[in-house]
Amino acid sequence: MQRMIARLPESVNELCLLRLGLQLRRLSGLPYARRLKRALDESVREASGQGLLLSESFKLAWNHFGLLQYWRSFEELEAWSRRPPHSEWWREAVERMRTKGDFGIYHETFLVPRERIESIYLNCVPAGLATFGSSGEPTGPNTTSRGRLGLGLKTRDGVTSD
């Protein structure tokens, strides 16, 4: 079995994760949501050199889809979001939600310090962090989530030790 762990690139101290979701409220919003999805896909290509490390699409249901993005920093995400094309399609989407109400948008932003990130991939092609981070073999304390997070070993009675 192939086992791999991944860490943030050394240049990243705090990972900024963004989950952006679109939800159709009525079928009349489907053509607009498709156009918006294409615009998002195009903007991903433009943002790649501006702090975006990775963007992955998700689909939870026929009427609920979006992106999970990994950014080098919140500052780079914020700067990118205030410029076209993002600022343009955001204003257009907000106006459509006000006037037609046939779809909705949400976003969640998470700032994760590098020491609070751990990963393991078992028999997987690289995904997520492993596609842009540094990778290696899990050995020693890196064979457990607790060890990869630097939390020490936990004994059966709940006591933590190094």
N, C-alpha and C positions, 0 to 999 in steps of 0.2 A: 504494500500500500504506500502510495506517495503521500508524504506529509510536508507541509510548508507553512511557515509563519511569515507575516509581513508587518513592516513598521513604516511609519511616516518617513518621507525623505528628511534628511537632516536639516534642510532649509525651512521646514514647517514646524513651528512650535505648538500651534493650536489649529486643529482642523475645523473648518467651518462646513457643516453639513446643511444642505437646503433640500427640503422636500416640498415640491410644488405640485399641487393637485388641481385638476379640473373635474367638475361634476356637472353633468347635464341634468337640468331640472325639467326640461320639456324637449321633445324631438325637434322642435323648431330651432334649437340651439346647435344641433349636430353639424350643419355645414360651417357655422362660425367656429365651433370647437376644433374641427378638422383644420381649418385655415390657421387657427391659433397654434395648433400642434406643429404644423409645418413651419410657422414663424419661430417657434421655440427651437425646433431642430436646427434651423438656419442660424439662430443666435448662439447656439452651442458652439458651432464652428468658429464664430467670431470671438467668443469669450475664451476659447482655448488658450490663447496667448496672453490673456489678461488676468490670470489667477485661477481659472477653472482647471482642475486636475482631472476630473472625470464626470461624465453625465450619463445616467442610466435611466431608461424609460421603464415605467411600470404601468400595468393595467390591472385594476382590481375587479372591474365589472364593465359591461358594455358602455356604461355611462360614467365611469370613474377611472381616470388615468392621469399620468403625470410624469415627473422627473425626480430622481434623487441625484443631487449634485454634491461633489466634493470640491471645496474651494480652499486655496492656500491660506486665505485669511478673510475675516468679515469685511475688513476695509476694502479689499479688492472686489468682493461681491457687491458691496454697497456702491462703490465707484462705478462698476459696470452697470448696475441697475438704474442709475440716474442718467445714463446716456442712451441715445438711440442705438439699437432698435427697441430695447426693453422699455424705455420710458414711453415710446410711442404706442406700442401694443398694449401696455398696461393702462394708459389713459383710455384707449379705445375699448378695452375690455370692461373697465369700470363703468364707462358710459353705457355700454350695452347691458350690463347687469342692472343699472338704474332704470333704463327705459324698457327693456324686454323681460329681464329676470329669468331667462331660459337656461342659464348656466351659472355656475359659481366657481370661484377660485379660492384656494387657500395656500398658505405657505407656512412652513415651520422651519426655524433656524436653530441649529445646535452648535455651540462652540465647545469643542472637546480638546482639553490639553493632551499633549502627546503621551504623557505618562498614564492617561486613563483610556488608552486605546489598546486593544489586543485582538489578535485574529489567529485563526488556524484554518487551513484548507486541507481536507483529506480526499485524495483522489479527485481533485477538481482542477479544471483549467483556471488560470488566474481570473479573479473577479474582484470588484470593489477595490479596496486598498492594495491588493496584490498586483493590480495592473499599473500602478504608478509609484508604489512605495518600494522599499528595499525588502528583499525576501531572503529566507534562509531556512535551515533545518531546525525543528524544535528539539533542543537538547537541554539536559539539566533542568533548571527551574522553568525553562520555556516549554515544558511538556504539559503544563496546566494553565488554565485561564488565570488563576490566582498568581502563579509564578510570572506569567507574561506581564501582569499588571504590577508586579513588584510588591505584592501584598504578603509575601511570606507563606509559610505552610500553616494550615489549620489542623490541629489535632482533633481526635474524636470528641474530646470534651469541649471543643470550641476555642481553645487557646491558640493564639497565633504565635508562630516562632519563625526565626530566620533560618 
